[in-house]
């Protein structure tokens, strides 16, 4: 689903946040990986890029006190492996 931006090469994916016990909003690894597999990677493949530049901030990590996401190291590893293997 494409929201905002202009042109066929922009993908914005709204993330649905859930609440954990202490009422902190968060996104799980499974949910984040599902979005990557089902929306982001197919979109990238459609674009047939000659170059992929990734700005991978760690503000989505569960230990970042300023953000409400709950991504663990395993998702960052998953992303790196998939990008390396899938887009060679």
CNS distance restraints for C-alpha pairs under 8 A (distance, minus, plus):
assign (resid   1 and name CA) (resid  11 and name CA) 7.35 0.50 0.50
assign (resid   1 and name CA) (resid  12 and name CA) 7.44 0.50 0.50
assign (resid   1 and name CA) (resid  13 and name CA) 6.68 0.50 0.50
assign (resid   1 and name CA) (resid  39 and name CA) 7.92 0.50 0.50
assign (resid   2 and name CA) (resid  10 and name CA) 7.15 0.50 0.50
assign (resid   2 and name CA) (resid  11 and name CA) 5.15 0.50 0.50
assign (resid   2 and name CA) (resid  12 and name CA) 5.59 0.50 0.50
assign (resid   2 and name CA) (resid  13 and name CA) 6.89 0.50 0.50
assign (resid   3 and name CA) (resid  11 and name CA) 6.88 0.50 0.50
assign (resid   3 and name CA) (resid  12 and name CA) 5.43 0.50 0.50
assign (resid   3 and name CA) (resid  13 and name CA) 7.21 0.50 0.50
assign (resid   4 and name CA) (resid  12 and name CA) 7.01 0.50 0.50
assign (resid   5 and name CA) (resid  10 and name CA) 6.32 0.50 0.50
assign (resid   6 and name CA) (resid  10 and name CA) 6.82 0.50 0.50
assign (resid   9 and name CA) (resid  47 and name CA) 6.90 0.50 0.50
assign (resid  11 and name CA) (resid  40 and name CA) 7.74 0.50 0.50
assign (resid  11 and name CA) (resid  43 and name CA) 7.68 0.50 0.50
assign (resid  15 and name CA) (resid  27 and name CA) 7.86 0.50 0.50
assign (resid  16 and name CA) (resid  27 and name CA) 7.48 0.50 0.50
assign (resid  17 and name CA) (resid  25 and name CA) 5.87 0.50 0.50
assign (resid  17 and name CA) (resid  26 and name CA) 5.53 0.50 0.50
assign (resid  17 and name CA) (resid  27 and name CA) 5.62 0.50 0.50
assign (resid  18 and name CA) (resid  25 and name CA) 5.59 0.50 0.50
assign (resid  18 and name CA) (resid  26 and name CA) 5.69 0.50 0.50
assign (resid  18 and name CA) (resid  27 and name CA) 6.57 0.50 0.50
assign (resid  19 and name CA) (resid  23 and name CA) 5.26 0.50 0.50
assign (resid  19 and name CA) (resid  24 and name CA) 5.55 0.50 0.50
assign (resid  19 and name CA) (resid  25 and name CA) 4.65 0.50 0.50
assign (resid  19 and name CA) (resid  26 and name CA) 6.16 0.50 0.50
assign (resid  20 and name CA) (resid  24 and name CA) 5.70 0.50 0.50
assign (resid  20 and name CA) (resid  25 and name CA) 6.61 0.50 0.50
assign (resid  20 and name CA) (resid  26 and name CA) 7.09 0.50 0.50
assign (resid  24 and name CA) (resid  68 and name CA) 6.67 0.50 0.50
assign (resid  25 and name CA) (resid  68 and name CA) 5.15 0.50 0.50
assign (resid  25 and name CA) (resid  69 and name CA) 6.82 0.50 0.50
assign (resid  26 and name CA) (resid  68 and name CA) 4.98 0.50 0.50
assign (resid  26 and name CA) (resid  69 and name CA) 4.21 0.50 0.50
assign (resid  26 and name CA) (resid  70 and name CA) 5.19 0.50 0.50
assign (resid  27 and name CA) (resid  31 and name CA) 6.65 0.50 0.50
assign (resid  27 and name CA) (resid  32 and name CA) 6.85 0.50 0.50
assign (resid  27 and name CA) (resid  68 and name CA) 7.60 0.50 0.50
assign (resid  27 and name CA) (resid  69 and name CA) 4.95 0.50 0.50
assign (resid  27 and name CA) (resid  70 and name CA) 5.23 0.50 0.50
assign (resid  27 and name CA) (resid  71 and name CA) 6.82 0.50 0.50
assign (resid  28 and name CA) (resid  32 and name CA) 6.24 0.50 0.50
assign (resid  28 and name CA) (resid  69 and name CA) 7.47 0.50 0.50
assign (resid  28 and name CA) (resid  70 and name CA) 5.59 0.50 0.50
assign (resid  28 and name CA) (resid  71 and name CA) 6.04 0.50 0.50
assign (resid  29 and name CA) (resid  33 and name CA) 5.98 0.50 0.50
assign (resid  29 and name CA) (resid  70 and name CA) 7.14 0.50 0.50
assign (resid  29 and name CA) (resid  71 and name CA) 5.31 0.50 0.50
assign (resid  29 and name CA) (resid  72 and name CA) 6.66 0.50 0.50
assign (resid  29 and name CA) (resid  74 and name CA) 7.85 0.50 0.50
assign (resid  29 and name CA) (resid  75 and name CA) 5.94 0.50 0.50
assign (resid  30 and name CA) (resid  34 and name CA) 6.01 0.50 0.50
assign (resid  31 and name CA) (resid  35 and name CA) 6.39 0.50 0.50
assign (resid  32 and name CA) (resid  36 and name CA) 6.39 0.50 0.50
assign (resid  32 and name CA) (resid  71 and name CA) 7.73 0.50 0.50
assign (resid  32 and name CA) (resid  75 and name CA) 7.87 0.50 0.50
assign (resid  33 and name CA) (resid  37 and name CA) 6.12 0.50 0.50
assign (resid  33 and name CA) (resid  75 and name CA) 6.89 0.50 0.50
assign (resid  33 and name CA) (resid  78 and name CA) 7.95 0.50 0.50
assign (resid  34 and name CA) (resid  38 and name CA) 5.89 0.50 0.50
assign (resid  34 and name CA) (resid  39 and name CA) 7.99 0.50 0.50
assign (resid  35 and name CA) (resid  39 and name CA) 5.36 0.50 0.50
assign (resid  35 and name CA) (resid  40 and name CA) 6.45 0.50 0.50
assign (resid  36 and name CA) (resid  40 and name CA) 4.69 0.50 0.50
assign (resid  36 and name CA) (resid  41 and name CA) 5.77 0.50 0.50
assign (resid  37 and name CA) (resid  41 and name CA) 5.62 0.50 0.50
assign (resid  37 and name CA) (resid  42 and name CA) 7.23 0.50 0.50
assign (resid  38 and name CA) (resid  42 and name CA) 6.62 0.50 0.50
assign (resid  39 and name CA) (resid  43 and name CA) 6.12 0.50 0.50
assign (resid  40 and name CA) (resid  44 and name CA) 6.20 0.50 0.50
assign (resid  41 and name CA) (resid  45 and name CA) 6.13 0.50 0.50
assign (resid  42 and name CA) (resid  46 and name CA) 6.18 0.50 0.50
assign (resid  43 and name CA) (resid  47 and name CA) 6.49 0.50 0.50
assign (resid  44 and name CA) (resid  48 and name CA) 6.77 0.50 0.50
assign (resid  44 and name CA) (resid  49 and name CA) 7.19 0.50 0.50
assign (resid  45 and name CA) (resid  49 and name CA) 7.42 0.50 0.50
assign (resid  58 and name CA) (resid  64 and name CA) 7.58 0.50 0.50
assign (resid  59 and name CA) (resid  64 and name CA) 5.72 0.50 0.50
assign (resid  59 and name CA) (resid  66 and name CA) 7.54 0.50 0.50
assign (resid  59 and name CA) (resid  67 and name CA) 6.22 0.50 0.50
assign (resid  59 and name CA) (resid  69 and name CA) 7.97 0.50 0.50
assign (resid  60 and name CA) (resid  64 and name CA) 6.97 0.50 0.50
assign (resid  60 and name CA) (resid  67 and name CA) 6.49 0.50 0.50
assign (resid  60 and name CA) (resid  68 and name CA) 7.45 0.50 0.50
assign (resid  60 and name CA) (resid  69 and name CA) 5.10 0.50 0.50
assign (resid  60 and name CA) (resid  70 and name CA) 6.57 0.50 0.50
assign (resid  60 and name CA) (resid  71 and name CA) 5.77 0.50 0.50
assign (resid  61 and name CA) (resid  69 and name CA) 6.45 0.50 0.50
assign (resid  61 and name CA) (resid  70 and name CA) 5.77 0.50 0.50
assign (resid  61 and name CA) (resid  71 and name CA) 4.63 0.50 0.50
assign (resid  61 and name CA) (resid  72 and name CA) 5.73 0.50 0.50
assign (resid  61 and name CA) (resid  73 and name CA) 7.51 0.50 0.50
assign (resid  62 and name CA) (resid  68 and name CA) 7.69 0.50 0.50
assign (resid  62 and name CA) (resid  69 and name CA) 5.91 0.50 0.50
assign (resid  62 and name CA) (resid  70 and name CA) 3.97 0.50 0.50
assign (resid  62 and name CA) (resid  71 and name CA) 5.18 0.50 0.50
assign (resid  62 and name CA) (resid  72 and name CA) 6.00 0.50 0.50
assign (resid  63 and name CA) (resid  70 and name CA) 7.74 0.50 0.50
assign (resid  71 and name CA) (resid  75 and name CA) 6.42 0.50 0.50
assign (resid  71 and name CA) (resid  76 and name CA) 7.95 0.50 0.50
assign (resid  72 and name CA) (resid  76 and name CA) 7.05 0.50 0.50
assign (resid  73 and name CA) (resid  77 and name CA) 6.27 0.50 0.50
assign (resid  74 and name CA) (resid  78 and name CA) 6.00 0.50 0.50
assign (resid  75 and name CA) (resid  79 and name CA) 6.06 0.50 0.50
assign (resid  76 and name CA) (resid  80 and name CA) 6.28 0.50 0.50
assign (resid  77 and name CA) (resid  81 and name CA) 6.15 0.50 0.50
assign (resid  78 and name CA) (resid  82 and name CA) 6.04 0.50 0.50
assign (resid  79 and name CA) (resid  83 and name CA) 6.05 0.50 0.50
assign (resid  80 and name CA) (resid  84 and name CA) 6.06 0.50 0.50
assign (resid  81 and name CA) (resid  85 and name CA) 6.04 0.50 0.50
assign (resid  82 and name CA) (resid  86 and name CA) 5.44 0.50 0.50
assign (resid  82 and name CA) (resid  87 and name CA) 7.81 0.50 0.50
assign (resid  83 and name CA) (resid  87 and name CA) 5.58 0.50 0.50
assign (resid  83 and name CA) (resid  88 and name CA) 7.88 0.50 0.50
assign (resid  84 and name CA) (resid  88 and name CA) 6.17 0.50 0.50
